[in-house]
Amino acid sequence: MRFLDLCEKEVVSVEEGRFIGHVRDLEFDPVCGKICAIIVPGPGKYMGIFCRDYEYCIPWVKIVKIGPDIILVNICESDMRRKLL
């Protein structure tokens, strides 16, 4: 699977049953090269697109299933929020 294939998929929380967003980045372990987490941008402040306060960092171990159109994750919103600098 390519990175572009991941970006096209919708990320949905199984725990809360809601759409989170689309994958924008990956976090790697620099030592072994394994994927540690997927990064999904948080909601924008102005008209839903400008100035984001946080992003969602979803650990790879919290991914339940990667399907043809969707990525299911088992984590609540408060556990995956990461403040942007």
Helices and strands as residue ranges (DSSP letters): H 3-7, E 10-13, E 18-22, E 25-28, E 35-41, E 44-46, E 50-52, E 54-59, G 60-62, E 63-66, E 70-73, H 77-80, E 81-83
